[in-house]
Amino acid sequence: MVQAYILIQTEVGKASTVAETISEIPGVTKAEDVTGPYDVIVRAQADTVDELGRMVVARVQQVDGITRTLTCPVVHL
């Protein structure tokens, strides 16, 4: 299982709507609007890195109001 944080920048005033919409995507375990350089932080999981990438590109990045994403896979050192 691959887990990742997805950091999201949104259009002004869209963070809450984006977080709510993304929280319904299969594989997303948590989506919260935050303050700072990013507007929404998402915790997601998938069986493989490829599956995670497909979820981000095909589902997350298609949500209306998103301007940029940064995917940070979790590593266990």
Phi, psi and omega in degrees: 000132178254131177242151181206156168259136176245116180266129189233133170257139183236170170294156181303130177081006184254357187302313183297316179294318179297313180299318180296316180294315182294328181298342180270354181284130177302133182101343177273123181262338181200140175217119183227141173275140186225174174253162180118201183291341175246153185258333180221138173239130184241140171252126184225161177215152178207166181289326181223165176297320179298317179296319177299314179299318178296321179297316181295312184287315187275333185246303186294308184293348179272354180291131181297133177104351179275133178252333181198145175231155174222116182263127183239097178296143178280134176240150178245103183267000000 
